[in-house]
Amino acid sequence: MQVVIAGATGFVGSEVVRQAMAAGHEVFALVRAEGESRFSPEDLATGRLTVLPFGADPEVFMAGFGLEPGPRIINAAGLNRELPGADLALAHPGVAREVVALAEATQATRLVHLAPLRSDGPDAWSRTKAEAEAIIQAAAIPWTLLRSAPMFGPGDALLDEIGAWMMRSPVIPRFLEEVRLDPIAVEDVAEALLTLEVQEARLGGAPWTWGQLLEACATAAGKSLVGPRLSEDSARDWGARLGHRGFWSDLVPFTAEGFDRHRQGYAVEPNGTEALLGRPTLRLETYLAEAWAYRA
C-alpha cells in the first residue's frame, strides 16, 4: 500500500512513518523544504521512503515521484496549542486544503485526519482546527476523522515537559487537578491512523486526572511534588498575564485560551479505543517506569 503522510517529521507523523515502513508500505512523506534532513539515511536508502515537497502540484507527485492512484493519505500535521508566531491558518486549514486536493487528484482510498477531541472554542486555535475539519468532511473521497486525547511518547508535549520542569525547578503550580486527560500512547494513535476505516472515532487511554498524572511523574522521576495550589481564577489570570511567553525557560507555554480548553477536560466516554484497535491500549504507567526519559 502507498501511504502519504502530512506532518511526517512531527511527533505523531514520525511514528506513523515508522509503523508504515515496518509494515512494508511504500511511504511518501509530505514535508516542507527542511524536512528531508530529519529522516535517517537508512530509511531513505530502502527505496520505500520518498519525500514529497509540500505545496507542489499533485500531478508532479504522480509524474515525478511514483505516487500512484489510490493511496491512503494521512494528515498528522498541525499544532497542539498556540505557539508564538505560529501561522494557525496555514498549519490547520491550509494543510487540510493541500491534502484534500492531493487526495481528490489521486483518488485516494481514504483520507484520514487527526483532530483534537474538541474544536468548538472561540479562540483562534479552536476555530482553525474546526475549519480544517470542515474542509476534510467536504472532501469528495472517503474520509476519517480521528479525535485523540492528549498523547504520550518520546518527545511528547505532555510528560516530557512535566519531566523537564521537574529537573529545573522543585515547584510546579497546581490547578485543575481533577480534570480528566485519558492520555493515549502515540503508537496507538499511529496504528489507528494507518488501519481504521470508520468515518469518525474518538481515541483515548485509561482515565487519569491531571493531579494523578503529576503525582505519577514525580514518583517516576524520584522527585517530591511541591507547588502552590491555585484557584481557577488565579490560574487563568496567570495564563492571561504570561500570554505566549514561557517562564524559567521555554517550557510549558501557557495562555488563558489554553487554560479554558484544559478546564473542559479530555475524557473519552464511551471509550471504544481498545475495540477499534482489537487489543488493549498501551499503559501510561508502564511507559513512565520503563521508557520515560526522565525516570529515576
Order of alpha helices (4+ residues) and beta strands (2+ residues): beta-alpha-beta-alpha-beta-alpha-beta-alpha-beta-alpha-beta-beta-alpha-beta-alpha-beta-alpha-alpha-alpha-alpha-alpha
